[in-house]
Amino acid sequence: MTVLYALLVLALGVGAGLTAIVIEELRWEARTRAPRMTYGEVHHRHDAHR
């Protein structure tokens, strides 16, 4: 029973770690991509500070 409990805790830890990595990747991608208008072109003010 103790081994099963340890494996469960380990699995939960791995799942939480993977979730944190995925969330951080999504935040990084959202922060680094160019803001886009609804018709797909780069926002006109974006080029000024790139």
Distance bins in CASP14 RR format, pairs under 12 A and 6 or more apart:
PFRMAT RR
TARGET T0000
AUTHOR 0000-0000-0000
RMODE 2
METHOD distances of the structure
MODEL  1
1 7 0 0 0 0 0 1 0 0 0 0 0
1 8 0 0 0 0 0 1 0 0 0 0 0
2 8 0 0 0 0 0 1 0 0 0 0 0
2 9 0 0 0 0 0 1 0 0 0 0 0
3 9 0 0 0 0 0 1 0 0 0 0 0
3 10 0 0 0 0 0 1 0 0 0 0 0
4 10 0 0 0 0 0 1 0 0 0 0 0
4 11 0 0 0 0 0 1 0 0 0 0 0
5 11 0 0 0 0 0 1 0 0 0 0 0
5 12 0 0 0 0 0 1 0 0 0 0 0
6 12 0 0 0 0 0 1 0 0 0 0 0
6 13 0 0 0 0 0 1 0 0 0 0 0
7 13 0 0 0 0 0 1 0 0 0 0 0
7 14 0 0 0 0 0 1 0 0 0 0 0
8 14 0 0 0 0 0 1 0 0 0 0 0
8 15 0 0 0 0 0 1 0 0 0 0 0
9 15 0 0 0 0 0 1 0 0 0 0 0
9 16 0 0 0 0 0 1 0 0 0 0 0
10 16 0 0 0 0 0 1 0 0 0 0 0
10 17 0 0 0 0 0 1 0 0 0 0 0
11 17 0 0 0 0 0 1 0 0 0 0 0
11 18 0 0 0 0 0 1 0 0 0 0 0
12 18 0 0 0 0 0 1 0 0 0 0 0
12 19 0 0 0 0 0 1 0 0 0 0 0
13 19 0 0 0 0 1 0 0 0 0 0 0
13 20 0 0 0 0 1 0 0 0 0 0 0
13 21 0 0 0 0 0 1 0 0 0 0 0
14 20 0 0 0 0 0 1 0 0 0 0 0
14 21 0 0 0 0 0 1 0 0 0 0 0
15 21 0 0 0 0 1 0 0 0 0 0 0
15 22 0 0 0 0 1 0 0 0 0 0 0
15 23 0 0 0 0 0 1 0 0 0 0 0
16 22 0 0 0 0 0 1 0 0 0 0 0
16 23 0 0 0 0 0 1 0 0 0 0 0
17 23 0 0 0 0 1 0 0 0 0 0 0
17 24 0 0 0 0 1 0 0 0 0 0 0
18 24 0 0 0 0 0 1 0 0 0 0 0
18 25 0 0 0 0 0 1 0 0 0 0 0
19 25 0 0 0 0 0 1 0 0 0 0 0
19 26 0 0 0 0 0 1 0 0 0 0 0
20 26 0 0 0 0 0 1 0 0 0 0 0
20 27 0 0 0 0 0 1 0 0 0 0 0
21 27 0 0 0 0 0 1 0 0 0 0 0
21 28 0 0 0 0 0 1 0 0 0 0 0
22 28 0 0 0 0 0 1 0 0 0 0 0
22 29 0 0 0 0 0 1 0 0 0 0 0
23 29 0 0 0 0 0 1 0 0 0 0 0
23 30 0 0 0 0 0 1 0 0 0 0 0
24 30 0 0 0 0 0 1 0 0 0 0 0
24 31 0 0 0 0 0 1 0 0 0 0 0
25 31 0 0 0 0 0 1 0 0 0 0 0
25 32 0 0 0 0 0 1 0 0 0 0 0
26 32 0 0 0 0 0 1 0 0 0 0 0
26 33 0 0 0 0 0 1 0 0 0 0 0
27 33 0 0 0 0 0 1 0 0 0 0 0
30 36 0 0 0 0 0 1 0 0 0 0 0
32 50 0 0 0 0 0 1 0 0 0 0 0
33 40 0 0 0 0 0 1 0 0 0 0 0
33 42 0 0 0 0 1 0 0 0 0 0 0
33 43 0 0 0 0 0 1 0 0 0 0 0
33 46 0 0 0 0 0 1 0 0 0 0 0
34 40 0 0 0 0 1 0 0 0 0 0 0
34 41 0 0 0 0 1 0 0 0 0 0 0
34 42 1 0 1 0 0 0 0 0 0 0 0
34 43 1 0 0 1 0 0 0 0 0 0 0
34 44 0 0 0 0 0 1 0 0 0 0 0
34 45 0 0 0 0 0 1 0 0 0 0 0
34 46 1 0 1 0 0 0 0 0 0 0 0
34 47 0 0 0 0 1 0 0 0 0 0 0
34 49 0 0 0 0 0 1 0 0 0 0 0
34 50 0 0 0 0 1 0 0 0 0 0 0
35 41 0 0 0 0 0 1 0 0 0 0 0
35 42 1 0 0 1 0 0 0 0 0 0 0
35 43 1 0 1 0 0 0 0 0 0 0 0
35 44 0 0 0 0 0 1 0 0 0 0 0
35 45 0 0 0 0 1 0 0 0 0 0 0
35 46 1 0 1 0 0 0 0 0 0 0 0
35 47 0 0 0 0 0 1 0 0 0 0 0
35 49 0 0 0 0 0 1 0 0 0 0 0
35 50 0 0 0 0 0 1 0 0 0 0 0
36 42 1 0 0 1 0 0 0 0 0 0 0
36 43 1 0 0 1 0 0 0 0 0 0 0
36 44 0 0 0 0 0 1 0 0 0 0 0
36 46 0 0 0 0 1 0 0 0 0 0 0
37 43 1 0 1 0 0 0 0 0 0 0 0
37 44 0 0 0 0 1 0 0 0 0 0 0
37 45 0 0 0 0 0 1 0 0 0 0 0
37 46 0 0 0 0 1 0 0 0 0 0 0
41 47 0 0 0 0 0 1 0 0 0 0 0
42 48 0 0 0 0 0 1 0 0 0 0 0
42 50 0 0 0 0 1 0 0 0 0 0 0
43 49 0 0 0 0 0 1 0 0 0 0 0
43 50 0 0 0 0 0 1 0 0 0 0 0
END
